Amino acid sequence: MSIHPIHLTVNGETHQVDVPANMTLLQMLREKLALTGTKNGCAAGECGACTVLLDGEPVNSCMVLAIECQGRQVTTVEGLAEDRILDPLQQAIMDHGGVQCGFCTPGMLISARALLNRNPDPTSDDIREALVGNLCRCTGYLRIIEAVQQAAQQQRLLASGGRTL
């Protein structure tokens, strides 16, 4: 199998990684960069546990070849927090008990972050639609939806300079 050097930015850091032609983005993140927050659930693009942002858009990293990421930007769940301060979504999901086994959580957070990046005031239907590709067997989704709503409210408050909305 031929090895290909790729350059990409992951969570704001530039990396050069040598990857086989058949290595997925998921495998590269976990095995080459030791970013194990992205989970390997089904390896078939069905469960969403491996969701990452690729150039700002959510993708199932098990379905993307690493060599397709040459020159691109990847954000994993590890890249959501800044300077050890949790993203409002991370905090909200803890506040609402939206984590049980936690296996789906990284993918849920990334999909929800993509939603809030494009729509700072989503309806519950918008949230459900954004999370449709992320399966959870534990929480029943209600707490996750409430957490996304709380994070959206917090994000809007921060964007307004802390003024009451």
Backbone bond lengths (Angstrom), bond angles and torsions (degrees), N, CA, C in turn:
res aa  C-N    CA-C-N  psi(-1)  N-CA   C-N-CA  omega(-1)  CA-C   N-CA-C  phi
1 M - - - 1.455 - - 1.531 108.08 -
2 S 1.311 115.72 132.16 1.461 119.65 -179.33 1.530 110.47 -77.35
3 I 1.321 114.24 147.71 1.469 122.15 179.56 1.528 107.98 -106.30
4 H 1.326 114.99 136.79 1.464 120.96 -177.79 1.526 109.90 -124.66
5 P 1.331 117.44 129.01 1.465 119.05 173.82 1.533 109.64 -80.53
6 I 1.318 116.46 131.25 1.463 120.01 175.35 1.522 108.89 -125.02
7 H 1.311 115.12 150.51 1.462 122.93 174.45 1.518 106.64 -114.85
8 L 1.312 115.87 131.16 1.457 120.53 178.03 1.517 108.84 -154.36
9 T 1.308 115.30 165.55 1.457 121.22 177.20 1.516 107.69 -110.64
10 V 1.329 115.97 125.04 1.454 121.73 179.32 1.527 107.76 -122.18
11 N 1.310 115.49 120.60 1.470 121.64 179.59 1.521 111.69 53.22
12 G 1.339 115.43 38.68 1.455 121.00 176.42 1.518 115.23 85.33
13 E 1.316 118.40 -3.39 1.465 121.94 179.45 1.517 110.19 -110.28
14 T 1.337 116.35 134.98 1.453 121.64 178.43 1.519 109.57 -80.53
15 H 1.334 115.31 137.48 1.465 121.75 -179.71 1.517 109.45 -133.53
16 Q 1.338 115.90 145.77 1.458 121.78 163.90 1.519 105.34 -112.63
17 V 1.326 116.25 125.64 1.448 121.23 -175.58 1.526 107.94 -131.62
18 D 1.316 116.57 133.66 1.465 121.70 174.30 1.520 107.89 -91.52
19 V 1.329 116.13 120.25 1.466 120.47 -175.21 1.524 111.13 -129.84
20 P 1.326 116.63 144.16 1.464 119.20 170.28 1.529 109.61 -67.90
21 A 1.304 116.77 155.42 1.466 121.81 -176.85 1.516 112.71 -60.36
22 N 1.329 118.03 -27.12 1.462 120.39 -176.66 1.529 114.04 -99.32
23 M 1.325 118.46 8.41 1.472 121.01 179.95 1.521 110.27 -78.51
24 T 1.319 116.55 131.81 1.461 120.19 177.63 1.525 110.49 -80.18
25 L 1.306 114.42 162.04 1.459 120.37 174.40 1.526 109.72 -58.36
26 L 1.312 117.55 -41.75 1.468 121.68 177.26 1.521 111.17 -56.30
27 Q 1.317 117.14 -50.12 1.466 120.88 -179.80 1.529 110.94 -61.71
28 M 1.324 116.69 -42.20 1.451 120.09 -179.70 1.530 111.34 -62.65
29 L 1.328 116.37 -45.08 1.466 119.62 -179.89 1.523 111.05 -60.22
30 R 1.312 116.47 -45.61 1.461 121.44 -176.06 1.534 112.56 -76.27
31 E 1.324 116.49 -45.49 1.463 120.34 -171.24 1.525 113.97 -89.75
32 K 1.310 118.05 -35.20 1.466 121.11 -176.66 1.529 112.37 -95.23
33 L 1.340 117.10 -33.67 1.466 120.54 -176.33 1.525 113.13 -109.72
34 A 1.327 117.63 -1.54 1.475 123.60 178.25 1.526 112.28 56.76
35 L 1.332 116.65 33.40 1.464 121.97 175.06 1.526 107.08 -98.31
36 T 1.311 115.60 88.75 1.461 121.20 -171.49 1.527 113.71 -93.07
37 G 1.325 117.62 6.12 1.461 119.92 175.81 1.510 111.61 -65.84
38 T 1.321 116.91 -34.36 1.457 121.65 176.85 1.518 107.40 -73.86
39 K 1.323 116.52 122.82 1.467 121.09 -171.57 1.520 112.69 -97.25
40 N 1.327 115.70 147.72 1.454 123.12 174.62 1.520 107.20 -98.05
41 G 1.326 116.01 99.08 1.455 120.70 -178.49 1.508 111.58 -92.73
42 C 1.314 116.41 -76.11 1.469 120.89 -173.35 1.520 113.15 -104.38
43 A 1.332 118.33 -21.00 1.471 124.10 -175.60 1.530 111.88 58.55
44 A 1.327 116.89 23.91 1.460 121.23 -179.30 1.534 112.24 -135.60
45 G 1.322 117.72 11.35 1.455 120.56 178.26 1.511 115.34 73.36
46 E 1.323 117.63 21.15 1.457 121.14 -175.24 1.524 114.82 -104.31
47 C 1.344 118.62 -28.17 1.467 119.78 -169.16 1.527 114.73 -101.96
48 G 1.334 118.86 -23.61 1.452 121.74 178.73 1.517 115.46 81.68
49 A 1.334 118.84 -0.49 1.466 120.72 -179.14 1.527 111.96 -63.27
50 C 1.325 117.01 -23.40 1.467 121.64 -176.65 1.527 112.63 -98.59
51 T 1.323 118.36 13.43 1.462 121.26 -175.27 1.528 111.21 -62.70
52 V 1.332 114.94 132.08 1.466 123.84 173.75 1.528 106.97 -134.00
53 L 1.316 116.18 166.80 1.457 120.22 172.39 1.521 107.85 -93.73
54 L 1.307 116.50 127.14 1.463 123.09 175.42 1.522 105.92 -116.30
55 D 1.324 115.19 111.38 1.469 120.82 -173.39 1.524 110.97 52.37
56 G 1.334 115.62 38.74 1.459 121.83 174.80 1.516 115.88 87.14
57 E 1.327 117.80 -4.68 1.457 121.20 -178.55 1.531 110.50 -110.25
58 P 1.334 117.94 138.73 1.463 119.20 179.68 1.535 111.01 -70.96
59 V 1.336 115.08 134.14 1.464 121.85 176.23 1.518 108.68 -139.29
60 N 1.325 115.14 153.81 1.458 120.58 171.50 1.524 106.70 -81.07
61 S 1.320 116.81 110.10 1.465 120.32 -174.35 1.520 112.95 -67.09
62 C 1.327 118.07 -15.17 1.466 120.93 175.96 1.521 111.28 -74.44
63 M 1.329 117.13 -14.23 1.462 121.44 -176.90 1.525 113.11 -106.84
64 V 1.337 117.17 3.50 1.461 122.15 -178.99 1.521 107.88 -115.10
65 L 1.315 116.90 130.19 1.454 119.71 175.64 1.526 109.10 -76.04
66 A 1.307 116.00 142.32 1.466 120.81 -179.92 1.525 111.01 -58.25
67 I 1.335 117.96 -38.18 1.466 119.78 -178.35 1.526 112.37 -65.80
68 E 1.328 117.47 -18.71 1.465 120.84 175.70 1.529 111.73 -74.26
69 C 1.321 117.22 -8.45 1.460 121.71 -174.91 1.525 112.63 -97.52
70 Q 1.316 116.93 8.11 1.462 121.63 177.28 1.528 109.81 -52.16
71 G 1.344 116.29 122.57 1.453 121.88 176.38 1.517 115.33 74.35
72 R 1.310 117.70 10.63 1.463 120.52 -174.76 1.525 111.98 -104.84
73 Q 1.327 115.19 170.71 1.467 123.60 -179.84 1.526 109.30 -107.30
74 V 1.331 116.73 129.16 1.458 122.09 178.34 1.525 108.28 -122.08
75 T 1.315 116.17 135.59 1.463 120.97 172.84 1.514 107.59 -122.38
76 T 1.330 115.30 126.08 1.462 121.98 176.38 1.521 108.05 -107.32
77 V 1.310 116.05 175.49 1.467 120.29 178.96 1.530 110.71 -58.24
78 E 1.321 117.14 -31.55 1.472 119.58 178.53 1.524 111.47 -65.29
79 G 1.325 117.20 -22.94 1.457 121.20 -178.32 1.515 114.54 -87.76
80 L 1.324 118.13 -0.28 1.468 119.79 -179.56 1.524 112.26 -75.45
81 A 1.311 117.62 -42.23 1.470 120.67 179.85 1.528 109.35 -74.36
82 E 1.320 115.87 147.19 1.463 121.16 177.15 1.517 109.10 -125.60
83 D 1.332 115.25 128.63 1.473 120.88 179.41 1.524 111.58 49.63
84 R 1.334 115.32 44.13 1.461 123.05 177.93 1.531 113.82 65.66
85 I 1.321 116.33 14.05 1.468 121.43 175.57 1.523 106.76 -103.25
86 L 1.322 116.24 124.00 1.455 120.38 -177.77 1.517 111.50 -64.26
87 D 1.318 115.18 145.41 1.454 121.62 169.31 1.531 106.53 -61.04
88 P 1.332 119.08 146.38 1.464 120.23 177.95 1.533 113.15 -52.27
89 L 1.325 117.21 -31.98 1.473 119.81 177.07 1.524 111.57 -66.05
90 Q 1.306 116.39 -42.91 1.468 119.78 179.50 1.525 110.51 -61.69
91 Q 1.326 116.16 -43.91 1.457 120.32 179.53 1.528 111.10 -65.64
92 A 1.323 116.11 -43.51 1.470 120.24 -178.11 1.520 111.89 -64.97
93 I 1.306 117.54 -37.98 1.463 118.95 -178.80 1.524 110.27 -67.90
94 M 1.326 116.85 -31.44 1.468 119.59 174.12 1.524 110.22 -72.51
95 D 1.331 117.17 -43.77 1.464 121.39 -178.83 1.532 111.83 -59.20
96 H 1.325 116.56 -35.39 1.464 120.99 -175.90 1.522 113.64 -95.37
97 G 1.308 118.09 3.83 1.458 120.60 -178.87 1.515 112.05 64.15
98 G 1.326 116.27 35.63 1.455 121.35 -179.22 1.516 113.33 -82.54
99 V 1.318 116.37 7.63 1.466 121.08 178.78 1.515 107.45 -118.72
100 Q 1.296 116.37 124.35 1.465 119.42 171.72 1.517 107.26 -116.55
101 C 1.317 118.74 -86.98 1.467 118.03 177.72 1.519 109.98 -73.63
102 G 1.339 117.74 -27.99 1.455 122.44 175.60 1.512 115.84 87.10
103 F 1.316 118.37 -5.19 1.459 120.11 -175.68 1.525 111.85 -65.32
104 C 1.314 117.91 -38.62 1.462 121.23 -178.70 1.522 112.65 -82.72
105 T 1.309 117.11 -15.44 1.463 121.70 -170.06 1.521 114.40 -55.76
106 P 1.337 120.39 -46.87 1.470 118.33 -179.94 1.529 112.88 -57.56
107 G 1.311 116.97 -44.98 1.462 119.94 179.16 1.518 112.38 -66.00
108 M 1.331 116.69 -39.85 1.471 120.88 177.15 1.527 110.23 -60.78
109 L 1.329 116.39 -45.94 1.459 120.73 -179.34 1.526 111.59 -61.19
110 I 1.316 116.63 -43.16 1.464 120.01 -178.82 1.529 110.56 -66.90
111 S 1.320 117.74 -44.28 1.467 120.52 178.12 1.529 110.99 -62.55
112 A 1.323 116.55 -41.03 1.464 120.62 178.64 1.527 111.04 -67.64
113 R 1.320 117.78 -38.17 1.465 120.99 177.87 1.528 109.74 -62.81
114 A 1.337 117.41 -41.97 1.467 120.51 178.18 1.530 109.97 -60.53
115 L 1.323 116.51 -42.18 1.466 120.55 177.91 1.525 110.62 -60.20
116 L 1.331 117.01 -51.65 1.466 120.06 -176.47 1.522 112.20 -66.94
117 N 1.326 117.48 -26.55 1.468 119.85 175.99 1.521 111.35 -67.17
118 R 1.331 117.18 -32.80 1.463 119.61 -178.61 1.528 112.78 -100.06
119 N 1.326 117.50 -19.23 1.463 121.44 -177.31 1.528 108.59 -144.23
120 P 1.327 117.90 95.31 1.459 120.34 -176.46 1.527 115.16 -72.59
121 D 1.325 117.43 -7.55 1.461 120.75 -178.30 1.538 110.20 -134.25
122 P 1.336 116.67 63.84 1.460 119.14 -175.48 1.526 112.53 -77.13
123 T 1.320 115.23 149.11 1.455 121.05 171.36 1.528 107.95 -80.75
124 S 1.310 116.57 169.29 1.470 118.67 176.75 1.520 110.58 -63.59
125 D 1.334 118.04 -31.94 1.465 120.67 175.63 1.529 111.09 -66.79
126 D 1.337 117.05 -39.35 1.469 120.58 176.18 1.526 110.29 -60.04
127 I 1.319 116.21 -42.45 1.462 121.06 -179.33 1.525 110.01 -65.16
128 R 1.314 116.53 -46.72 1.474 120.00 178.13 1.526 111.17 -57.32
129 E 1.317 116.23 -43.39 1.464 120.42 180.00 1.523 111.13 -64.52
130 A 1.329 117.03 -41.42 1.466 120.60 -179.73 1.525 111.91 -65.71
131 L 1.321 116.89 -29.08 1.464 121.28 -177.18 1.526 113.25 -97.10
132 V 1.325 117.63 6.09 1.460 120.70 -174.18 1.532 112.73 -59.11
133 G 1.304 118.72 -28.49 1.467 121.70 -179.70 1.514 114.49 -88.97
134 N 1.333 117.07 5.30 1.457 121.86 -178.48 1.521 109.60 -114.76
135 L 1.321 115.75 115.14 1.462 120.84 -178.73 1.524 111.03 -92.13
136 C 1.322 115.55 138.44 1.457 122.32 175.01 1.521 107.49 -132.70
137 R 1.314 116.35 129.25 1.460 119.74 -179.32 1.530 112.22 -100.19
138 C 1.330 117.64 -4.47 1.462 119.84 -171.79 1.525 115.06 -109.31
139 T 1.334 118.05 -45.63 1.463 119.57 -165.31 1.513 114.90 -88.50
140 G 1.311 118.41 -22.26 1.456 120.03 -175.11 1.515 112.77 79.04
141 Y 1.307 118.84 5.29 1.466 126.51 172.37 1.525 115.77 75.54
142 L 1.312 120.28 -27.20 1.463 120.92 -174.85 1.527 111.38 -57.52
143 R 1.312 117.75 -46.39 1.468 120.73 -179.26 1.525 111.53 -66.12
144 I 1.311 116.40 -32.43 1.466 119.97 178.01 1.526 109.60 -68.95
145 I 1.313 116.93 -43.67 1.466 121.07 178.37 1.526 110.25 -62.25
146 E 1.337 116.98 -44.02 1.475 120.26 176.65 1.524 111.27 -61.00
147 A 1.312 117.15 -38.31 1.468 120.89 179.12 1.521 110.95 -64.93
148 V 1.323 117.58 -41.62 1.468 120.53 178.72 1.519 109.89 -65.18
149 Q 1.335 117.23 -39.65 1.464 120.42 177.49 1.532 110.40 -62.27
150 Q 1.347 117.44 -43.23 1.464 120.79 178.37 1.519 110.50 -63.28
151 A 1.320 117.35 -43.70 1.461 120.85 -179.40 1.523 110.72 -63.80
152 A 1.320 117.08 -38.96 1.466 120.77 177.75 1.523 110.03 -62.01
153 Q 1.321 116.20 -43.77 1.465 120.12 178.92 1.531 110.14 -63.11
154 Q 1.316 117.17 -44.54 1.463 121.43 179.39 1.524 110.48 -62.69
155 Q 1.306 116.83 -42.36 1.464 121.59 179.68 1.522 110.84 -63.00
156 R 1.341 117.18 -42.26 1.467 120.40 178.12 1.526 110.66 -64.86
157 L 1.320 116.22 -39.07 1.463 120.12 178.94 1.524 110.81 -63.57
158 L 1.321 117.14 -44.25 1.468 121.33 177.75 1.518 111.07 -63.52
159 A 1.340 116.50 -39.71 1.469 120.47 -179.23 1.525 111.75 -67.06
160 S 1.338 116.71 -27.06 1.464 120.07 179.94 1.526 112.18 -87.54
161 G 1.326 115.89 8.27 1.457 119.76 179.72 1.508 113.31 80.82
162 G 1.329 115.95 19.95 1.468 119.96 177.78 1.511 113.39 86.66
163 R 1.327 117.60 1.38 1.466 120.46 179.21 1.520 109.55 -74.17
164 T 1.302 116.40 152.11 1.457 121.57 176.72 1.524 108.92 -63.68
165 L 1.310 115.31 134.74 1.477 119.59 -178.43 1.503 111.97 -81.50
